Amino acid sequence: MKVTVIGVAGGTGSGKSTLVKRLQEAFRTEDVVTLCHDYYYKAHPELTYEERTQLNYDHPQAFDTDMLVEHIRTLKNNVPIEHPLYSFVDHNRMPETVSVKPSKVVIVDGILIFENKELRDLMDIKVFVDTDADIRLARRILRDVCDRGRTMQSVIAQYTSTVKPMHEEFVEPSKKYADVIIPEGGFNSVAVAMLIRSIQSLIQTK
């Protein structure tokens, strides 16, 4: 089975998850699997909770990207993988893993997935979701406060100290590697429909 790898990148709160959901809905469940770069945050059992909260989670070094690269290669060779899980409440990797079978389409989602050349080279289509910074910040505050148990003060402090500087240093420059740039991500219905047709065509020609 030929495996098509689609990378979906963009800043925090840009609409990547919504776009990925739209793509998943367009294909049969068994034909699509998603690997989030967030699953691959490095484990830090040697640090206390307070120390883990101070780490820079928006720098490329925060991720075990080598493991993600190896997992994508394994799936492309039609071999199942066990991907890690990460707790954003505890700021640490969880003991559980998730079994993933090879699929026709593998969607890789993350803010920094275009920053790494080895990872980029595994992708057949690279999509960058481009959204204004004020909208992205508002979405991040809602997500982190409602879903991850953070305070608004901590979210804004993290955004100004690491998220924004890392976006400007790593995420925004990686946009040049994209094959397609979609404003507003999954909320852009015209662009999503065009992308789905492109993916369908790519699958059929392989």
Number of C-alpha atoms within 10 A of each C-alpha: 10 15 21 20 26 21 26 30 31 27 27 23 25 26 25 27 17 16 24 21 12 18 19 20 11 15 15 9 10 12 14 21 18 18 18 19 18 20 20 20 22 18 17 13 11 8 11 11 14 10 11 17 17 10 13 15 19 21 18 18 11 15 19 16 20 12 13 21 16 13 19 24 15 14 20 21 13 16 14 16 17 12 17 20 18 19 14 17 13 14 22 19 19 14 9 11 14 10 10 16 15 22 23 19 23 23 22 22 23 20 27 24 24 28 18 14 10 13 19 19 13 17 19 15 20 23 24 28 25 20 19 12 14 10 14 17 20 12 15 19 20 15 15 17 15 12 11 13 11 16 13 15 11 13 18 15 12 18 19 11 11 15 22 17 14 20 20 12 12 18 27 19 12 20 21 12 15 18 12 16 19 24 16 22 27 22 15 15 14 10 17 19 14 11 17 16 12 13 18 14 11 13 14 9 6 9
